[in-house]
Amino acid sequence: MDGEPMKILRKTALWLGTLLYLILVLGFVRSRYDDQMCNRIEVSVEDSAQMGFIHHNDVLRLLDKQDLKLFGMQLDDIALDEIEQAVTKNQLVKVCKAYTGVNGCLHIDITQREPLVRVIEQSGKSFYLDRKGNVLNTTTGFSPHVLVISGYVRSGLNVGQPINVFQLPESKQKTRLLDLLELATFIDSEEFWKAQIVQVYCNASGEYELIPRVGPHVILLGSMDRYEQKFKKLKVFYQEGLNTVGWNHYLKINLKYKDQVVCTKI
């Protein structure tokens, strides 16, 4: 009759046999996997319906420009980190994750940056800024519904390269861009202003004029000095003034004077 030591020995032998079998099977599967060639590239873009900046063919062209030959390469020989670095060179890409799968497929998952404001310079050059100060190039066939800032704006940026306005050397252009980003962030942070203010115009004096969605008036904000208090005055005037006399009563609403709102009638 088997003793306790013999039972332990048999269980150990069974576990060792199972482990050896799994190692052999996994080794065979891995060998088959390593021999697979890349025959397909799948690009997945997060939030592509809301932010259609990047498309499948854009990524393929970007990889081709970087001279990364992928089709026909063994999956195990593909440098995934080089793919991720190449794709994230595009300023529209926030995060890129590359990995290989079954049946010779290379997967590239992309998260896009979210535009906050569109800046249209005096020269006609146009670009977006996101909340982190990254400069995003415009693309054909896609125009997100964001605040527009136009007028006498000169950035001097080489749009198309990875640029962050916070990292630019000190200059008047940098100061202007930081002001634009701060103003756009403030407007976007409150649902009332986000719905009402559709455009900001920078005039020849460097002051800001706000174009509302409702009403024929122009709002003269002036400089960025005390801009939050100016918006508070405007909101009170909207609620207590325009709701009484009507939204089509004034041509200009001037917020530049402290503690008062000066209006020009139509």
LOFIDREN-124689 format. One record per residue (C-alpha): x negated, y, z negated. Coordinates in steps of 0.2 Angstrom, whole numbers, plus 2048, in hexadecimal, padded with zeros to 3 digits. Example, Ala and Ser with C-alpha at 12.3 -4.5 7.8 and 13.67 -1.06 7.14 Angstrom:
7C27EA7D97BC7FB7DC
//
This chain:
8008008007F98118057F381C7F77F582E7F57E38327FC7E882880C7F883380E7EE84380C7E283C8197F08388267F88498247E78528267E48488367F584C83D7F285F83A7E185E8417E88558517F68628537EA8708517DE86885E7EC86686A7F28788687E087E86B7DE87487B7EF87A8817EC88C87D7DB88A8857E38838957F08918967E289E8937D88978A17E78978AC7EA8A98A77D88AF8A97D88A88BB7E88B28C07E58C08CC7EE8D18CA7FC8D18D78088DD8D08088EE8C68178F38BC8189058B68259098A882891B8A483191F89483F92C89683D92C8A98509318AB84E9418A083C9458A583893F8B78269468B781C9358BA8219288C681B9168CB81291C8DB80A92B8D280191F8C67FB9148D47F49238DD7EC9298CD7E39188CB7DE9188DD7D69298DB7CC9228CD7C69148D87CE9078CC7D08F78D77DD8EC8CF7E68E28DB7DD8D18DE7D38D38CE7D48C68C07DF8CC8B27D18C88A67C58D38AF7D08E38AF7CA8F18A47DA8F689C7D29048927CC90C8A37DD90C8A97E491489A7D792289B7D99258AD7EC9278AB7EB93289C7E093E8A67F19448AD7F79528A280994C8A480593B89B80693B8888029288857FD91A8917FC90888C7F68FB8987F78E88967F88D88A08068CC8A180B8BC8A980C8B88BC7FD8C48C08068D48BA7FE8E38B38098EE8A88079018A681290989981291C89981A92988D81C93A89581994B88D82995588A82996789282F97588682E98489282A9888A481F9968A781F99F8B88119AB8BB8119BB8C48079B28D28159A58D380B9978CB81598D8C08129808B281A9798A281497A89081996C88481B96F87180896B86E80297887A7FE96C8887FF97389A80A9688A580A9698B881B96B8C182095D8CC82B95D8DC83D9568DA83E9598C78439688BE8469668AB8539728A384797C89884498E89483C9988A282F9A689F82A9B18AD8249C28B28139CA8AF80B9BA8A97F99B58AE7F19A68A67E29A38B07E49908AE7DF9838BA7F097A8B97EE9678BD7E09648B17E295F89F7E496F8957EA9748847ED9868817E798586F7D697F8757D398D8817C699A87D7CC9AA8757D39B68827E29C18867E99B38917E89A78827F19B38777FF9B58838019A288680199F87380F9AD8718199A587F81899487781D99B86682C9A486D83199587783098A86883A99685D84899786A84898486C84998185985A98985786998286187199386286299B86B85E98B87586F98C87C87099F87F85E9A488585A99D89684C9A889B83E9B48948379C289F8269C989B8269DB8A28189E68A88159ED8968139DB88F8249DC8868319CE8868429CF88D84F9C188A85C9BB89786B9B488F8769A68968869B08918889C28958819CF8A18759D78958629D689385B9D488284C9DF87F8419D68728329E08748229D986D8209C986281F9D485382D9CF8478359C585483E9B98488469C883F84B9CF8508549BF85485D9C08448639D18488699CB8598739BD85287C9C88468809D48548869C685F8929C08518989D084A8969DC8598989D286A8A69C78638B09D78608AC9E286F8A99D487B89A9CC88389B9D789389A9E888B8889EB88B87A9EC89886B9EC88C8699E787A8599EE8728519E58638419EF8638469FB8558459F68438559F283A8609F78498679F18598689FE8678749FA875876A01887888A0088D88C9FA89F
//
